[in-house]
Amino acid sequence: MALSSMTGFARGHGVTGAYAWSWEIKSVNAKGLDLRLRLPPGWDAVESPARKNATEKLSRGTVYANLTVERKGVQQTVKINESVLNAVLATLETLDNRIVGAARPTPDGILALKGVIEVTEEDEREEDRAAAEKAIIAGFDKLLADLIKMRNEEGAALGRILSSRLDEIASLTARAEANPGRKAEAIKARLAEQVATLLAASTRFDSDRLHQEAILIASKADIREELDRLVSHVDQARKMLAEGGPVGRRLDFLSQELNRESNTLTAKSNDVELTNIGLSLKSTVEQFREQVQNLE
């Protein structure tokens, strides 16, 4: 399966009979799938099939879908609402008797009052509405496919970036593995030298106790386990990228594990070169984690 990002955009429109419609869909990063549909009043029948298709095709991301519909070429009828007009005239006559010297209202002023004039459209036929709904749903499905295509294209680009970051992590791990300063013998030698210096400076130190403590510190400073886990995590991440599909959450967890191991390696280091390698590891792992946040 292909990798997919969580960001994308698609827009489309169409005309079905007297109905002109347009869809706009965009998606952004999210922990789960959140589909937010905005539909014009009276078009609720479109929501269920659109939501069903989106939840079947997408796993993560906040998806905003906005539909607009306009009914064109429909004859409009203008008529006066007699009951409202009579009520307005009766009210004006009452005011005329109570307010002396008030100017008489003009016909255009009366007709401008809300409810006096009604503009209506010819009734829509049930089969025309059904045909429009069908076309609008099909339009959504097509745009959803376009959105997924765009997300897949971005996912492929993300995959290349993530693979490059994994190569860097593997290279840095190999450098740490080959670094002479990480060897237990080298650590013990440095500690032994420090112990010797302390013993030479004072006779109050117990030499046997110091040597025991040095051996203990040397064993704790060994980064063998961290290196092995880094190699294992990189292998797992590469398999996930090759597998494709919605692997963003699993890779996010793995990036946290990579970060933990690189932090521990850096903390254990008592060698300048190894410390620099650990800091580079931490930086590269953080770049990997940031990019993973965009994957579905």
Backbone hydrogen bonds in HBPLUS format (Angstrom, degrees):
<---DONOR---> <-ACCEPTOR-->    atom                        ^
c    i                          cat <-CA-CA->   ^        H-A-AA   ^      H-
h    n   atom  resd res      DA  || num        DHA   H-A  angle D-A-AA Bond
n    s   type  num  typ     dist DA aas  dist angle  dist       angle   num
A0245-GLY N   A0002-ALA O   3.05 MM 243  5.53 156.6  2.11 105.7 113.0     1
A0296-GLU N   A0004-SER O   2.73 MM 292  5.54 167.7  1.75 160.1 156.0     2
A0005-SER N   A0151-ARG O   2.95 MM 146  4.94 169.9  1.96 127.9 128.8     3
A0006-MET N   A0294-ASN O   2.89 MM 288  5.83 131.0  2.13 161.1 166.3     4
A0008-GLY N   A0027-SER O   3.24 MM  19  5.28 145.8  2.37 133.6 132.0     5
A0027-SER N   A0008-GLY O   2.97 MM  19  5.28 155.8  2.03 141.9 143.3     6
A0010-ALA N   A0025-ILE O   2.78 MM  15  5.20 151.0  1.86 159.0 159.6     7
A0025-ILE N   A0010-ALA O   2.81 MM  15  5.20 176.6  1.82 163.5 164.7     8
A0012-GLY N   A0023-TRP O   3.07 MM  11  5.41 162.7  2.10 146.6 149.4     9
A0023-TRP N   A0012-GLY O   2.77 MM  11  5.41 160.5  1.81 157.0 163.7    10
A0014-GLY N   A0021-TRP O   2.93 MM   7  5.52 154.6  1.99 153.1 154.3    11
A0021-TRP N   A0014-GLY O   2.89 MM   7  5.52 166.2  1.91 159.3 164.0    12
A0016-THR N   A0019-TYR O   2.77 MM   3  5.18 163.3  1.79 158.5 162.6    13
A0019-TYR N   A0016-THR O   2.94 MM   3  5.18 161.5  1.98 130.3 129.9    14
A0072-LYS N   A0018-ALA O   2.55 MM  54  5.07 157.0  1.60 162.1 161.6    15
A0020-ALA N   A0070-GLU O   2.76 MM  50  5.15 169.8  1.77 158.5 161.4    16
A0070-GLU N   A0020-ALA O   2.77 MM  50  5.15 155.1  1.83 150.0 158.5    17
A0022-SER N   A0068-THR O   2.97 MM  46  5.44 147.0  2.08 152.4 157.6    18
A0068-THR N   A0022-SER O   3.02 MM  46  5.44 158.0  2.07 154.2 160.3    19
A0024-GLU N   A0066-ASN O   2.99 MM  42  5.24 137.6  2.17 141.1 152.9    20
A0066-ASN N   A0024-GLU O   2.88 MM  42  5.24 164.0  1.90 150.7 155.9    21
A0026-LYS N   A0064-TYR O   2.94 MM  38  5.36 153.4  2.01 147.7 156.4    22
A0064-TYR N   A0026-LYS O   2.76 MM  38  5.36 162.6  1.79 168.9 172.6    23
A0028-VAL N   A0062-THR O   2.95 MM  34  5.33 150.3  2.04 140.3 149.2    24
A0062-THR N   A0028-VAL O   2.95 MM  34  5.33 150.8  2.03 139.8 148.1    25
A0061-GLY N   A0032-GLY O   2.77 MM  29  5.97 145.8  1.89 142.7 138.1    26
A0034-ASP N   A0061-GLY O   3.03 MM  27  6.30 165.0  2.05 142.6 143.5    27
A0063-VAL N   A0034-ASP O   2.76 MM  29  6.09 155.3  1.82 149.3 157.8    28
A0036-ARG N   A0063-VAL O   2.76 MM  27  6.00 177.8  1.76 174.3 174.1    29
A0065-ALA N   A0036-ARG O   2.93 MM  29  6.21 168.4  1.94 157.2 157.7    30
A0038-ARG N   A0065-ALA O   2.84 MM  27  6.25 154.1  1.91 164.4 169.8    31
A0067-LEU N   A0038-ARG O   2.93 MM  29  6.18 169.9  1.94 175.1 175.6    32
A0043-TRP N   A0040-PRO O   3.24 MM   3  5.88 150.4  2.33 146.3 144.0    33
A0046-VAL N   A0043-TRP O   3.21 MM   3  5.94 165.7  2.23 118.9 123.0    34
A0047-GLU N   A0044-ASP O   3.06 MM   3  5.49 144.8  2.19 110.8 119.8    35
A0050-ALA N   A0046-VAL O   3.27 MM   4  6.29 157.9  2.33 152.1 158.6    36
A0051-ARG N   A0047-GLU O   2.82 MM   4  5.92 166.2  1.84 162.9 166.7    37
A0052-LYS N   A0048-SER O   2.95 MM   4  6.08 157.4  2.00 149.6 156.3    38
A0053-ASN N   A0049-PRO O   3.06 MM   4  6.18 163.4  2.09 145.8 149.2    39
A0054-ALA N   A0050-ALA O   3.07 MM   4  6.26 161.0  2.11 148.7 154.1    40
A0055-THR N   A0051-ARG O   3.00 MM   4  6.16 164.3  2.02 152.4 156.0    41
A0056-GLU N   A0052-LYS O   3.13 MM   4  6.29 139.3  2.31 140.8 151.4    42
A0057-LYS N   A0053-ASN O   3.11 MM   4  6.29 139.7  2.28 142.9 152.8    43
A0058-LEU N   A0054-ALA O   2.92 MM   4  5.86 148.4  2.02 155.0 161.5    44
A0122-GLU N   A0075-GLN O   3.33 MM  47  6.19 143.1  2.47 164.1 174.4    45
A0077-THR N   A0120-THR O   2.74 MM  43  5.24 163.5  1.77 157.9 163.6    46
A0120-THR N   A0077-THR O   2.90 MM  43  5.24 166.0  1.92 154.0 156.4    47
A0079-LYS N   A0118-GLU O   3.02 MM  39  5.48 161.2  2.06 153.7 159.8    48
A0118-GLU N   A0079-LYS O   2.86 MM  39  5.48 173.0  1.86 169.9 172.4    49
A0081-ASN N   A0116-VAL O   2.79 MM  35  5.25 165.7  1.81 150.4 155.3    50
A0085-LEU N   A0081-ASN O   2.94 MM   4  6.19 165.4  1.96 158.8 163.6    51
A0086-ASN N   A0082-GLU O   2.87 MM   4  6.04 164.9  1.89 154.3 157.7    52
A0087-ALA N   A0083-SER O   3.10 MM   4  6.25 153.2  2.18 139.2 146.5    53
A0088-VAL N   A0084-VAL O   2.94 MM   4  6.22 153.0  2.01 149.9 157.4    54
A0089-LEU N   A0085-LEU O   2.90 MM   4  6.19 164.0  1.93 156.2 159.9    55
A0090-ALA N   A0086-ASN O   2.96 MM   4  6.09 157.1  2.01 145.5 151.9    56
A0091-THR N   A0087-ALA O   3.06 MM   4  6.21 152.8  2.13 141.2 148.4    57
A0092-LEU N   A0088-VAL O   2.91 MM   4  6.21 155.6  1.97 149.8 156.9    58
A0093-GLU N   A0089-LEU O   2.93 MM   4  6.16 153.5  2.00 147.3 154.1    59
A0094-THR N   A0090-ALA O   3.08 MM   4  6.31 152.6  2.16 142.6 149.7    60
A0095-LEU N   A0091-THR O   2.97 MM   4  6.27 159.2  2.01 150.1 155.6    61
A0096-ASP N   A0092-LEU O   2.86 MM   4  6.04 147.7  1.96 144.1 153.5    62
A0097-ASN N   A0093-GLU O   3.20 MM   4  6.43 146.3  2.32 142.1 149.0    63
A0098-ARG N   A0094-THR O   3.22 MM   4  6.47 132.7  2.46 136.7 149.3    64
A0098-ARG N   A0095-LEU O   3.05 MM   3  4.99 129.9  2.31  92.7 106.8    65
A0099-ILE N   A0095-LEU O   2.71 MM   4  5.78 149.3  1.80 156.7 163.4    66
A0109-GLY N   A0106-THR O   3.09 MM   3  5.16 123.1  2.43  98.4 113.0    67
A0110-ILE N   A0106-THR O   3.03 MM   4  6.40 153.1  2.10 153.0 160.6    68
A0111-LEU N   A0107-PRO O   2.91 MM   4  6.16 163.7  1.93 154.9 159.2    69
A0112-ALA N   A0108-ASP O   3.08 MM   4  6.08 130.3  2.33 131.9 143.4    70
A0113-LEU N   A0110-ILE O   3.16 MM   3  5.56 157.8  2.21 108.8 115.6    71
A0116-VAL N   A0113-LEU O   3.23 MM   3  5.91 167.0  2.25 135.0 138.3    72
A0128-ASP N   A0125-ARG O   3.13 MM   3  5.27 124.0  2.45  98.1 112.2    73
A0129-ARG N   A0125-ARG O   3.10 MM   4  6.46 159.7  2.14 155.2 160.2    74
A0130-ALA N   A0126-GLU O   2.99 MM   4  6.21 160.7  2.03 149.6 155.1    75
A0131-ALA N   A0127-GLU O   3.02 MM   4  6.13 154.4  2.09 139.2 145.7    76
A0132-ALA N   A0128-ASP O   3.02 MM   4  6.25 153.4  2.09 144.4 151.7    77
A0133-GLU N   A0129-ARG O   2.91 MM   4  6.19 160.1  1.95 153.5 158.6    78
A0134-LYS N   A0130-ALA O   3.01 MM   4  6.20 158.7  2.05 147.1 152.5    79
A0135-ALA N   A0131-ALA O   3.04 MM   4  6.24 158.8  2.08 145.4 150.9    80
A0136-ILE N   A0132-ALA O   2.91 MM   4  6.09 154.7  1.97 149.9 157.1    81
A0137-ILE N   A0133-GLU O   2.98 MM   4  6.18 157.5  2.04 149.0 154.4    82
A0138-ALA N   A0134-LYS O   3.00 MM   4  6.23 159.4  2.05 146.3 152.2    83
A0139-GLY N   A0135-ALA O   2.85 MM   4  6.04 147.9  1.96 141.3 150.8    84
A0140-PHE N   A0136-ILE O   2.95 MM   4  6.24 147.4  2.06 142.2 150.6    85
A0141-ASP N   A0137-ILE O   3.00 MM   4  6.32 158.9  2.04 149.7 155.0    86
A0142-LYS N   A0138-ALA O   3.03 MM   4  6.30 154.7  2.10 147.0 153.2    87
A0143-LEU N   A0139-GLY O   3.03 MM   4  6.25 161.4  2.06 147.5 152.4    88
A0144-LEU N   A0140-PHE O   2.79 MM   4  5.99 150.3  1.87 150.6 159.7    89
A0145-ALA N   A0141-ASP O   3.06 MM   4  6.33 150.0  2.15 140.9 148.1    90
A0146-ASP N   A0142-LYS O   3.01 MM   4  6.40 148.8  2.11 142.7 151.7    91
A0147-LEU N   A0143-LEU O   2.79 MM   4  6.07 153.9  1.86 149.1 156.3    92
A0148-ILE N   A0144-LEU O   2.91 MM   4  6.17 159.6  1.95 149.1 154.1    93
A0149-LYS N   A0145-ALA O   2.95 MM   4  6.16 152.8  2.03 143.7 151.2    94
A0150-MET N   A0146-ASP O   3.04 MM   4  6.33 156.8  2.09 147.6 152.9    95
A0151-ARG N   A0147-LEU O   2.91 MM   4  6.21 157.6  1.96 149.9 156.7    96
A0152-ASN N   A0148-ILE O   2.83 MM   4  6.04 149.5  1.92 147.6 156.0    97
A0153-GLU N   A0149-LYS O   2.98 MM   4  6.25 152.5  2.05 145.5 152.7    98
A0154-GLU N   A0150-MET O   3.03 MM   4  6.32 160.5  2.07 149.8 154.6    99
A0155-GLY N   A0151-ARG O   2.80 MM   4  5.94 143.3  1.93 136.8 148.5   100
A0156-ALA N   A0152-ASN O   2.86 MM   4  6.13 147.7  1.96 147.3 154.2   101
A0157-ALA N   A0153-GLU O   3.25 MM   4  6.57 154.5  2.32 141.6 147.7   102
A0158-LEU N   A0154-GLU O   2.90 MM   4  6.18 154.9  1.96 147.1 154.6   103
A0159-GLY N   A0155-GLY O   2.83 MM   4  6.06 149.9  1.92 144.5 153.0   104
A0160-ARG N   A0156-ALA O   3.17 MM   4  6.50 149.6  2.26 143.3 149.8   105
A0161-ILE N   A0157-ALA O   3.16 MM   4  6.49 157.1  2.21 146.8 152.8   106
A0162-LEU N   A0158-LEU O   2.82 MM   4  6.06 167.0  1.84 159.7 163.0   107
A0163-SER N   A0159-GLY O   2.92 MM   4  6.03 156.0  1.97 144.3 151.0   108
A0164-SER N   A0160-ARG O   3.07 MM   4  6.25 151.5  2.15 140.6 148.0   109
A0165-ARG N   A0161-ILE O   2.99 MM   4  6.35 152.4  2.07 148.0 155.7   110
A0166-LEU N   A0162-LEU O   2.92 MM   4  6.21 154.3  1.99 148.6 155.6   111
A0167-ASP N   A0163-SER O   2.96 MM   4  6.24 148.2  2.06 143.2 151.8   112
A0168-GLU N   A0164-SER O   3.05 MM   4  6.39 150.3  2.15 143.8 151.6   113
A0169-ILE N   A0165-ARG O   2.92 MM   4  6.26 156.5  1.98 149.2 155.7   114
A0170-ALA N   A0166-LEU O   2.87 MM   4  6.08 160.8  1.91 149.5 154.6   115
A0171-SER N   A0167-ASP O   2.90 MM   4  6.08 153.9  1.97 144.1 151.5   116
A0172-LEU N   A0168-GLU O   2.92 MM   4  6.15 161.2  1.96 151.8 156.3   117
A0173-THR N   A0169-ILE O   2.91 MM   4  6.08 153.3  1.98 145.9 153.8   118
A0174-ALA N   A0170-ALA O   2.96 MM   4  6.18 154.3  2.03 144.7 151.3   119
A0175-ARG N   A0171-SER O   2.98 MM   4  6.28 148.8  2.08 143.0 151.8   120
A0176-ALA N   A0172-LEU O   2.92 MM   4  6.23 152.8  2.00 146.0 153.2   121
A0177-GLU N   A0173-THR O   2.88 MM   4  6.14 151.1  1.96 145.0 153.7   122
A0178-ALA N   A0174-ALA O   2.98 MM   4  6.21 149.8  2.07 144.5 151.7   123
A0179-ASN N   A0175-ARG O   3.01 MM   4  6.05 119.1  2.39 136.9 151.8   124
A0179-ASN N   A0176-ALA O   3.28 MM   3  5.09 144.8  2.42  93.1 103.1   125
A0182-ARG N   A0179-ASN O   3.19 MM   3  5.92 164.7  2.22 121.4 125.2   126
A0183-LYS N   A0180-PRO O   3.29 MM   3  5.75 158.9  2.34 113.2 118.9   127
A0186-ALA N   A0183-LYS O   3.06 MM   3  5.30 118.4  2.46 101.0 115.5   128
A0187-ILE N   A0183-LYS O   3.05 MM   4  6.41 159.7  2.09 155.5 161.3   129
A0188-LYS N   A0184-ALA O   2.88 MM   4  6.08 164.0  1.90 151.7 156.1   130
A0189-ALA N   A0185-GLU O   2.88 MM   4  6.03 153.6  1.95 143.7 151.4   131
A0190-ARG N   A0186-ALA O   3.02 MM   4  6.26 158.9  2.06 148.2 152.6   132
A0191-LEU N   A0187-ILE O   2.97 MM   4  6.24 162.0  2.00 150.6 155.9   133
A0192-ALA N   A0188-LYS O   2.74 MM   4  5.90 157.1  1.79 150.1 157.1   134
A0193-GLU N   A0189-ALA O   2.98 MM   4  6.17 151.7  2.06 143.9 151.1   135
A0194-GLN N   A0190-ARG O   2.99 MM   4  6.29 152.2  2.07 143.6 151.3   136
A0195-VAL N   A0191-LEU O   2.76 MM   4  6.07 154.4  1.82 151.2 158.9   137
A0196-ALA N   A0192-ALA O   2.88 MM   4  6.08 160.9  1.92 146.9 152.0   138
A0197-THR N   A0193-GLU O   3.02 MM   4  6.25 151.7  2.10 142.1 149.6   139
A0198-LEU N   A0194-GLN O   2.98 MM   4  6.30 154.8  2.04 146.7 153.1   140
A0199-LEU N   A0195-VAL O   2.88 MM   4  6.18 161.1  1.92 156.7 161.8   141
A0200-ALA N   A0196-ALA O   2.94 MM   4  6.08 150.7  2.02 144.6 152.7   142
A0201-ALA N   A0197-THR O   3.08 MM   4  6.26 136.6  2.27 138.1 149.2   143
A0201-ALA N   A0198-LEU O   3.13 MM   3  5.12 127.1  2.42  92.7 106.6   144
A0202-SER N   A0198-LEU O   3.10 MM   4  6.36 132.8  2.33 144.1 155.7   145
A0210-LEU N   A0206-ASP O   2.97 MM   4  6.20 159.1  2.02 154.6 161.0   146
A0211-HIS N   A0207-SER O   2.98 MM   4  6.19 157.3  2.03 149.1 154.7   147
A0212-GLN N   A0208-ASP O   3.01 MM   4  6.29 154.4  2.07 148.8 155.7   148
A0213-GLU N   A0209-ARG O   2.97 MM   4  6.22 161.4  2.01 151.5 156.2   149
A0214-ALA N   A0210-LEU O   2.89 MM   4  6.07 150.4  1.98 144.5 153.4   150
A0215-ILE N   A0211-HIS O   2.98 MM   4  6.23 155.4  2.04 145.9 151.5   151
A0216-LEU N   A0212-GLN O   3.04 MM   4  6.32 156.8  2.10 147.3 153.6   152
A0217-ILE N   A0213-GLU O   2.92 MM   4  6.16 161.4  1.95 150.4 155.1   153
A0218-ALA N   A0214-ALA O   2.89 MM   4  6.08 154.1  1.96 146.3 153.9   154
A0219-SER N   A0215-ILE O   3.04 MM   4  6.31 152.0  2.12 145.8 152.3   155
A0220-LYS N   A0216-LEU O   3.07 MM   4  6.36 152.6  2.15 146.4 153.9   156
A0221-ALA N   A0217-ILE O   2.95 MM   4  6.13 136.0  2.15 142.4 154.5   157
A0222-ASP N   A0219-SER O   3.36 MM   3  5.41 159.8  2.40 100.1 106.1   158
A0227-LEU N   A0223-ILE O   2.99 MM   4  6.22 163.2  2.02 158.8 162.9   159
A0228-ASP N   A0224-ARG O   3.01 MM   4  6.26 161.0  2.05 151.9 157.3   160
A0229-ARG N   A0225-GLU O   2.94 MM   4  6.16 159.4  1.98 151.0 156.6   161
A0230-LEU N   A0226-GLU O   2.93 MM   4  6.12 154.8  2.00 147.8 154.9   162
A0231-VAL N   A0227-LEU O   3.07 MM   4  6.31 162.8  2.10 150.7 154.4   163
A0232-SER N   A0228-ASP O   3.01 MM   4  6.25 158.9  2.05 145.5 151.7   164
A0233-HIS N   A0229-ARG O   2.81 MM   4  6.00 161.7  1.85 152.5 157.1   165
A0234-VAL N   A0230-LEU O   3.00 MM   4  6.16 159.4  2.04 149.7 155.0   166
A0235-ASP N   A0231-VAL O   3.08 MM   4  6.31 158.1  2.13 146.8 152.6   167
A0236-GLN N   A0232-SER O   2.99 MM   4  6.29 158.1  2.04 149.5 155.4   168
A0237-ALA N   A0233-HIS O   2.91 MM   4  6.12 161.9  1.94 151.2 156.0   169
A0238-ARG N   A0234-VAL O   3.00 MM   4  6.21 157.5  2.05 149.6 155.1   170
A0239-LYS N   A0235-ASP O   3.09 MM   4  6.35 154.1  2.16 146.2 153.0   171
A0240-MET N   A0236-GLN O   3.00 MM   4  6.32 154.2  2.07 150.0 157.0   172
A0241-LEU N   A0237-ALA O   2.99 MM   4  6.28 160.8  2.03 151.7 156.4   173
A0242-ALA N   A0238-ARG O   2.99 MM   4  6.19 154.4  2.06 145.2 152.3   174
A0243-GLU N   A0239-LYS O   2.86 MM   4  6.04 144.3  1.98 142.8 153.2   175
A0244-GLY N   A0240-MET O   2.96 MM   4  6.21 153.2  2.03 151.6 157.3   176
A0247-VAL N   A0245-GLY O   2.90 MM   2  5.77 124.4  2.21 114.5  98.2   177
A0251-LEU N   A0247-VAL O   2.97 MM   4  6.15 161.5  2.00 159.4 165.2   178
A0252-ASP N   A0248-GLY O   2.89 MM   4  6.03 144.7  2.02 143.8 154.0   179
A0253-PHE N   A0249-ARG O   3.07 MM   4  6.39 155.7  2.13 147.9 153.0   180
A0254-LEU N   A0250-ARG O   2.99 MM   4  6.26 156.3  2.05 143.6 150.6   181
A0255-SER N   A0251-LEU O   2.83 MM   4  6.04 146.4  1.95 143.3 152.2   182
A0256-GLN N   A0252-ASP O   3.21 MM   4  6.54 142.6  2.35 140.9 150.0   183
A0256-GLN N   A0253-PHE O   3.11 MM   3  5.21 125.7  2.42  96.1 109.8   184
A0257-GLU N   A0253-PHE O   3.18 MM   4  6.60 147.0  2.29 143.1 152.1   185
A0258-LEU N   A0254-LEU O   2.91 MM   4  6.25 155.6  1.97 150.5 157.3   186
A0259-ASN N   A0255-SER O   2.95 MM   4  6.12 151.8  2.03 139.9 147.6   187
A0260-ARG N   A0256-GLN O   2.96 MM   4  6.21 150.2  2.05 141.4 149.3   188
A0261-GLU N   A0257-GLU O   3.05 MM   4  6.33 161.8  2.08 152.3 155.7   189
A0262-SER N   A0258-LEU O   3.02 MM   4  6.21 161.6  2.05 149.4 154.5   190
A0263-ASN N   A0259-ASN O   2.98 MM   4  6.12 152.7  2.06 145.3 152.6   191
A0264-THR N   A0260-ARG O   3.02 MM   4  6.26 160.1  2.06 147.9 153.1   192
A0265-LEU N   A0261-GLU O   2.90 MM   4  6.08 161.5  1.93 149.7 155.1   193
A0266-THR N   A0262-SER O   3.09 MM   4  6.20 160.3  2.13 142.1 146.9   194
A0267-ALA N   A0263-ASN O   2.94 MM   4  6.15 156.1  1.99 147.3 154.4   195
A0268-LYS N   A0264-THR O   2.97 MM   4  6.15 149.7  2.06 150.8 157.8   196
A0269-SER N   A0265-LEU O   3.20 MM   4  6.27 134.9  2.41 141.3 152.2   197
A0275-THR N   A0271-ASP O   2.85 MM   4  6.07 152.5  1.92 155.3 163.9   198
A0276-ASN N   A0272-VAL O   3.00 MM   4  6.31 156.0  2.06 150.0 156.1   199
A0277-ILE N   A0273-GLU O   3.00 MM   4  6.30 152.7  2.07 145.4 153.0   200
A0278-GLY N   A0274-LEU O   2.91 MM   4  6.17 156.3  1.96 146.2 152.7   201
A0279-LEU N   A0275-THR O   2.93 MM   4  6.25 154.2  1.99 151.0 157.6   202
A0280-SER N   A0276-ASN O   3.01 MM   4  6.24 156.2  2.07 146.0 152.3   203
A0281-LEU N   A0277-ILE O   2.86 MM   4  6.13 151.8  1.94 148.0 156.6   204
A0282-LYS N   A0278-GLY O   2.97 MM   4  6.25 159.2  2.01 148.4 153.1   205
A0283-SER N   A0279-LEU O   3.08 MM   4  6.33 156.5  2.14 145.9 151.7   206
A0284-THR N   A0280-SER O   2.96 MM   4  6.17 163.9  1.99 152.6 156.6   207
A0285-VAL N   A0281-LEU O   2.85 MM   4  6.00 163.5  1.88 157.1 161.9   208
A0286-GLU N   A0282-LYS O   3.04 MM   4  6.16 150.9  2.12 140.1 147.8   209
A0287-GLN N   A0283-SER O   3.08 MM   4  6.39 151.3  2.17 144.1 151.6   210
A0288-PHE N   A0284-THR O   2.94 MM   4  6.22 153.6  2.01 146.9 154.5   211
A0289-ARG N   A0285-VAL O   2.86 MM   4  6.14 158.0  1.91 149.0 154.7   212
A0290-GLU N   A0286-GLU O   2.98 MM   4  6.19 157.2  2.03 148.2 153.7   213
A0291-GLN N   A0287-GLN O   3.21 MM   4  6.44 159.3  2.26 146.7 151.1   214
A0292-VAL N   A0288-PHE O   3.01 MM   4  6.23 151.5  2.09 148.4 157.0   215
A0293-GLN N   A0289-ARG O   3.24 MM   4  6.51 138.4  2.43 142.9 152.0   216
A0294-ASN N   A0291-GLN O   3.08 MM   3  5.69 161.2  2.12 115.9 121.5   217
A0295-LEU N   A0292-VAL O   2.98 MM   3  5.39 162.5  2.01 116.7 122.4   218
